[in-house]
């Protein structure tokens, strides 16, 4: 039987453990508060994929819901570049 020092055994054991995953929820509290303050108002949102306009219906920590002529758009807050109330 091989005799390894205890600290070497522990470090060998740690090397074979699976990395732990961490869930990250990006939240921008200032943008969320701004959007909550304009619920019911018409806005233009510029996103990384283009602009969308409509009435702010709901705001969650990770997305905003816009109503555009009866159609609902769910826009991720992390994709918003700027907001302009109409």
C-alpha positions as a printed NumPy array, in Angstrom:
array([[  0.   ,   0.   ,   0.   ],
       [  1.248,   3.466,  -0.893],
       [  1.528,   6.045,   1.836],
       [  0.586,   9.536,   0.672],
       [  0.52 ,  12.549,   2.971],
       [ -3.057,  13.505,   3.885],
       [ -2.886,  16.933,   2.188],
       [ -1.807,  15.28 ,  -1.094],
       [ -4.753,  12.863,  -0.919],
       [ -7.161,  15.747,  -0.324],
       [ -5.801,  17.745,  -3.255],
       [ -5.998,  14.69 ,  -5.534],
       [ -9.596,  14.132,  -4.417],
       [-10.517,  17.772,  -5.097],
       [ -9.12 ,  17.596,  -8.608],
       [-11.594,  14.833,  -9.508],
       [-14.7  ,  16.58 ,  -8.223],
       [-17.168,  17.987, -10.742],
       [-17.278,  21.79 , -10.883],
       [-20.333,  23.292,  -9.217],
       [-22.597,  25.346, -11.449],
       [-23.871,  28.711, -10.301],
       [-27.11 ,  30.158, -11.623],
       [-26.866,  33.863, -12.336],
       [-29.931,  36.038, -12.898],
       [-28.898,  39.357, -14.376],
       [-31.063,  42.072, -12.82 ],
       [-30.794,  45.786, -13.487],
       [-32.801,  47.319, -10.632],
       [-32.723,  50.863, -12.062],
       [-34.19 ,  49.75 , -15.386],
       [-36.822,  47.638, -13.593],
       [-37.838,  50.616, -11.407],
       [-37.968,  52.949, -14.419],
       [-40.176,  50.504, -16.337],
       [-42.468,  50.028, -13.317],
       [-42.911,  53.803, -13.102],
       [-44.264,  53.909, -16.683],
       [-46.664,  50.933, -16.58 ],
       [-49.691,  51.848, -18.689],
       [-47.745,  54.311, -20.85 ],
       [-46.566,  54.062, -24.446],
       [-42.815,  53.563, -24.892],
       [-40.217,  52.813, -27.509],
       [-37.617,  50.23 , -26.458],
       [-34.409,  49.911, -28.402],
       [-32.99 ,  46.419, -28.027],
       [-29.907,  44.705, -29.346],
       [-32.188,  43.29 , -32.079],
       [-34.009,  46.514, -33.016],
       [-36.763,  48.755, -31.76 ],
       [-40.223,  47.86 , -30.484],
       [-42.956,  50.203, -29.317],
       [-46.076,  49.603, -27.284],
       [-47.767,  50.014, -23.942],
       [-45.91 ,  48.72 , -20.879],
       [-48.257,  46.085, -19.423],
       [-46.087,  44.313, -16.831],
       [-42.542,  44.356, -15.495],
       [-40.653,  41.448, -13.937],
       [-37.023,  41.355, -12.738],
       [-35.882,  39.786, -16.024],
       [-38.393,  40.979, -18.652],
       [-40.984,  43.584, -19.587],
       [-44.287,  42.918, -21.353],
       [-45.339,  45.354, -24.088],
       [-48.746,  45.391, -25.766],
       [-48.547,  46.458, -29.401],
       [-51.978,  46.571, -31.072],
       [-53.206,  43.616, -29.022],
       [-50.044,  41.547, -29.458],
       [-47.852,  40.858, -26.435],
       [-44.081,  41.206, -26.654],
       [-41.865,  39.842, -23.875],
       [-38.551,  41.703, -23.944],
       [-35.633,  40.596, -21.798],
       [-34.371,  43.528, -19.764],
       [-30.735,  42.581, -20.385],
       [-31.417,  43.164, -24.13 ],
       [-32.705,  46.743, -23.678],
       [-30.325,  49.467, -24.858],
       [-32.55 ,  52.498, -24.134],
       [-36.142,  53.417, -23.246],
       [-38.078,  56.416, -24.556],
       [-41.587,  57.225, -23.291],
       [-43.815,  58.5  , -26.128]])
